[in-house]
Amino acid sequence: MNQVDFFKCLSDQTRLDILKMVLSSGRVCVCEITTLLQLSQPKISRHLALLRHHSILVDERKGQWVYYALHPDLPQWALDILTRMQDAQPLQSNTSDVSASTCCE
């Protein structure tokens, strides 16, 4: 991953919100993202594909559900930026609802 691609990914509010959700929860299902951000599944999937393509997120399929987490090989500089970003301005919606969601059980 290069820094330009990383910052381009952060330049979109939806991708930024997705990353904040993943940071606060560790692992998030697509249905949780669509519910909390109130966006369509195709729109969310397009953003997730870009984050996967640039090795910021990884996906894991469990049955019909796909979960997303930070890429385990994310460079330390990128992780530091995401952590500081999360500390400075957490996601506006209630991310505690992510763990309480039953849409993907």
Backbone as CSV, one residue per row, in Angstrom:
resi,resn,N_x,N_y,N_z,CA_x,CA_y,CA_z,C_x,C_y,C_z
1,MET,0.847,-1.173,0.000,0.000,0.000,0.000,0.894,1.238,0.000
2,ASN,0.512,2.202,-0.808,1.261,3.449,-0.760,0.418,4.524,-0.083
3,GLN,1.090,5.571,0.348,0.414,6.602,1.131,-0.644,7.354,0.334
4,VAL,-0.396,7.571,-0.939,-1.368,8.302,-1.762,-2.688,7.536,-1.828
5,ASP,-2.633,6.236,-2.119,-3.851,5.422,-2.177,-4.546,5.378,-0.819
6,PHE,-3.774,5.276,0.242,-4.339,5.244,1.581,-5.139,6.514,1.865
7,PHE,-4.534,7.668,1.582,-5.220,8.925,1.863,-6.389,9.168,0.913
8,LYS,-6.313,8.657,-0.310,-7.459,8.746,-1.209,-8.641,7.963,-0.640
9,CYS,-8.350,6.817,-0.043,-9.420,6.029,0.584,-10.050,6.770,1.746
10,LEU,-9.252,7.505,2.485,-9.769,8.260,3.628,-10.514,9.520,3.212
11,SER,-10.391,9.915,1.947,-10.980,11.181,1.510,-12.493,11.091,1.277
12,ASP,-13.069,9.903,1.356,-14.502,9.740,1.164,-15.171,9.505,2.517
13,GLN,-16.250,10.234,2.793,-16.915,10.141,4.099,-17.437,8.739,4.396
14,THR,-17.978,8.053,3.403,-18.510,6.703,3.632,-17.387,5.748,4.011
15,ARG,-16.277,5.789,3.284,-15.151,4.906,3.619,-14.575,5.258,4.985
16,LEU,-14.534,6.531,5.292,-14.061,6.972,6.604,-14.967,6.420,7.704
17,ASP,-16.278,6.487,7.506,-17.222,5.960,8.495,-17.092,4.445,8.637
18,ILE,-16.887,3.748,7.520,-16.696,2.294,7.575,-15.461,1.968,8.402
19,LEU,-14.380,2.680,8.157,-13.147,2.429,8.911,-13.328,2.731,10.396
20,LYS,-14.063,3.775,10.715,-14.331,4.084,12.120,-15.135,2.968,12.777
21,MET,-16.092,2.389,12.046,-16.884,1.278,12.587,-15.990,0.070,12.851
22,VAL,-15.124,-0.227,11.906,-14.224,-1.379,12.059,-13.277,-1.133,13.231
23,LEU,-12.755,0.073,13.346,-11.855,0.390,14.453,-12.538,0.250,15.806
24,SER,-13.777,0.690,15.897,-14.466,0.642,17.192,-14.954,-0.753,17.548
25,SER,-15.219,-1.593,16.527,-15.784,-2.915,16.798,-14.825,-4.071,16.545
26,GLY,-13.779,-3.835,15.783,-12.833,-4.897,15.468,-13.201,-5.676,14.220
27,ARG,-14.483,-5.999,14.091,-14.978,-6.767,12.945,-16.433,-6.388,12.732
28,VAL,-16.800,-6.110,11.474,-18.145,-5.630,11.191,-18.705,-6.365,9.980
29,CYS,-19.979,-6.721,10.058,-20.677,-7.377,8.957,-21.257,-6.316,8.015
30,VAL,-21.361,-6.670,6.743,-21.926,-5.755,5.748,-23.316,-5.279,6.163
31,CYS,-24.132,-6.167,6.669,-25.492,-5.766,7.047,-25.470,-4.731,8.165
32,GLU,-24.493,-4.814,9.060,-24.371,-3.825,10.125,-23.972,-2.472,9.558
33,ILE,-23.083,-2.490,8.579,-22.641,-1.243,7.957,-23.809,-0.573,7.243
34,THR,-24.554,-1.346,6.461,-25.676,-0.760,5.719,-26.732,-0.210,6.675
35,THR,-26.970,-0.906,7.768,-27.967,-0.455,8.738,-27.532,0.845,9.418
36,LEU,-26.315,0.876,9.922,-25.870,2.047,10.669,-25.630,3.271,9.783
37,LEU,-25.127,3.056,8.576,-24.867,4.190,7.692,-26.078,4.544,6.831
38,GLN,-27.096,3.694,6.863,-28.336,3.895,6.107,-28.056,4.142,4.622
39,LEU,-27.229,3.246,4.066,-26.895,3.284,2.649,-27.194,1.929,2.039
40,SER,-27.333,1.884,0.722,-27.653,0.628,0.052,-26.469,-0.333,0.081
41,GLN,-26.780,-1.618,0.014,-25.742,-2.645,0.025,-24.795,-2.512,-1.169
42,PRO,-25.272,-2.243,-2.392,-24.327,-2.075,-3.502,-23.355,-0.911,-3.302
43,LYS,-23.839,0.185,-2.744,-22.961,1.333,-2.491,-21.899,0.982,-1.455
44,ILE,-22.310,0.333,-0.380,-21.366,-0.091,0.660,-20.354,-1.079,0.073
45,SER,-20.823,-2.020,-0.723,-19.934,-3.028,-1.314,-18.871,-2.399,-2.210
46,ARG,-19.248,-1.369,-2.926,-18.284,-0.671,-3.794,-17.163,-0.053,-2.950
47,HIS,-17.531,0.572,-1.841,-16.534,1.171,-0.956,-15.665,0.096,-0.286
48,LEU,-16.291,-0.988,0.137,-15.540,-2.077,0.764,-14.558,-2.705,-0.223
49,ALA,-14.954,-2.831,-1.474,-14.061,-3.400,-2.494,-12.818,-2.544,-2.654
50,LEU,-12.967,-1.242,-2.625,-11.813,-0.357,-2.741,-10.898,-0.485,-1.526
51,LEU,-11.489,-0.562,-0.339,-10.687,-0.720,0.883,-9.957,-2.063,0.901
52,ARG,-10.585,-3.107,0.369,-9.917,-4.416,0.252,-8.809,-4.362,-0.790
53,HIS,-9.095,-3.738,-1.918,-8.127,-3.648,-3.012,-6.827,-2.983,-2.555
54,HIS,-6.936,-2.003,-1.683,-5.748,-1.290,-1.197,-5.215,-1.875,0.109
55,SER,-5.672,-3.073,0.453,-5.184,-3.829,1.621,-5.352,-3.081,2.938
56,ILE,-6.438,-2.337,3.038,-6.763,-1.678,4.301,-7.678,-2.584,5.124
57,LEU,-8.589,-3.277,4.439,-9.483,-4.225,5.099,-9.317,-5.619,4.504
58,VAL,-9.672,-6.607,5.290,-9.774,-7.988,4.809,-11.195,-8.455,5.084
59,ASP,-11.638,-9.422,4.299,-12.982,-9.956,4.509,-12.905,-11.419,4.887
60,GLU,-13.938,-11.858,5.593,-14.056,-13.254,6.007,-15.521,-13.644,5.855
61,ARG,-15.755,-14.705,5.088,-17.124,-15.173,4.866,-17.468,-16.225,5.916
62,LYS,-18.632,-16.051,6.525,-19.183,-17.036,7.462,-20.621,-17.279,7.036
63,GLY,-20.822,-18.408,6.334,-22.142,-18.686,5.792,-22.465,-17.660,4.726
64,GLN,-23.620,-17.024,4.853,-24.008,-16.021,3.864,-23.507,-14.629,4.211
65,TRP,-22.889,-14.441,5.364,-22.459,-13.124,5.822,-20.979,-12.909,5.573
66,VAL,-20.614,-11.673,5.287,-19.214,-11.303,5.085,-18.849,-10.265,6.137
67,TYR,-17.770,-10.546,6.851,-17.285,-9.667,7.908,-15.997,-8.997,7.460
68,TYR,-15.795,-7.774,7.913,-14.614,-7.001,7.543,-13.847,-6.588,8.783
69,ALA,-12.513,-6.633,8.660,-11.614,-6.230,9.741,-10.413,-5.539,9.111
70,LEU,-9.639,-4.856,9.942,-8.418,-4.235,9.434,-7.474,-5.314,8.923
71,HIS,-6.777,-5.010,7.859,-5.805,-5.943,7.293,-4.709,-6.186,8.331
72,PRO,-4.345,-7.440,8.596,-3.334,-7.714,9.620,-1.951,-7.178,9.273
73,ASP,-1.683,-6.929,7.995,-0.382,-6.405,7.580,-0.418,-4.905,7.313
74,LEU,-1.414,-4.233,7.868,-1.507,-2.790,7.710,-0.256,-2.149,8.312
75,PRO,0.425,-1.287,7.558,1.640,-0.661,8.104,1.344,0.119,9.382
76,GLN,2.319,0.181,10.249,2.135,0.863,11.528,1.763,2.333,11.336
77,TRP,2.350,2.993,10.351,2.028,4.410,10.121,0.538,4.576,9.789
78,ALA,-0.026,3.638,9.014,-1.433,3.709,8.645,-2.320,3.438,9.859
79,LEU,-1.947,2.458,10.646,-2.697,2.151,11.861,-2.674,3.332,12.830
80,ASP,-1.523,3.978,12.952,-1.417,5.161,13.824,-2.358,6.270,13.360
81,ILE,-2.429,6.489,12.060,-3.304,7.531,11.515,-4.760,7.193,11.795
82,LEU,-5.144,5.939,11.552,-6.531,5.536,11.792,-6.899,5.668,13.260
83,THR,-5.992,5.299,14.141,-6.250,5.387,15.580,-6.412,6.840,16.006
84,ARG,-5.535,7.700,15.525,-5.642,9.124,15.869,-6.915,9.735,15.299
85,MET,-7.256,9.318,14.095,-8.469,9.805,13.464,-9.694,9.411,14.300
86,GLN,-9.720,8.180,14.761,-10.832,7.678,15.568,-10.916,8.429,16.893
87,ASP,-9.765,8.691,17.508,-9.739,9.420,18.777,-10.213,10.860,18.601
88,ALA,-9.843,11.474,17.479,-10.163,12.883,17.245,-11.638,13.104,16.923
89,GLN,-12.219,12.191,16.147,-13.608,12.376,15.730,-14.261,11.015,15.523
90,PRO,-14.816,10.433,16.587,-15.475,9.132,16.450,-16.700,9.208,15.546
91,LEU,-17.134,8.058,15.073,-18.314,7.968,14.216,-19.515,8.571,14.939
92,GLN,-20.291,9.376,14.224,-21.419,10.089,14.827,-22.545,9.166,15.253
93,SER,-22.837,8.111,14.461,-23.932,7.219,14.839,-23.494,6.335,16.000
94,ASN,-24.430,5.671,16.606,-24.167,4.853,17.778,-23.575,3.512,17.368
95,THR,-22.250,3.372,17.468,-21.598,2.136,17.050,-21.820,1.010,18.043
96,SER,-22.352,1.311,19.214,-22.664,0.216,20.140,-23.769,-0.658,19.562
97,ASP,-24.549,-0.097,18.632,-25.591,-0.878,17.975,-25.012,-1.991,17.115
98,VAL,-23.747,-1.870,16.701,-23.122,-2.884,15.860,-23.077,-4.209,16.586
99,SER,-22.620,-4.202,17.821,-22.509,-5.468,18.556,-23.880,-6.019,18.937
100,ALA,-24.879,-5.169,19.013,-26.221,-5.634,19.377,-27.035,-6.095,18.181
101,SER,-26.489,-5.913,16.996,-27.219,-6.249,15.773,-27.429,-7.753,15.658
102,THR,-28.615,-8.131,15.175,-28.904,-9.553,14.977,-29.116,-9.878,13.502
103,CYS,-28.781,-8.941,12.627,-29.059,-9.153,11.208,-28.214,-10.250,10.602
104,CYS,-27.081,-10.571,11.190,-26.198,-11.558,10.564,-25.968,-12.766,11.467
105,GLU,-26.913,-13.086,12.273,-26.772,-14.277,13.120,-27.543,-15.432,12.539
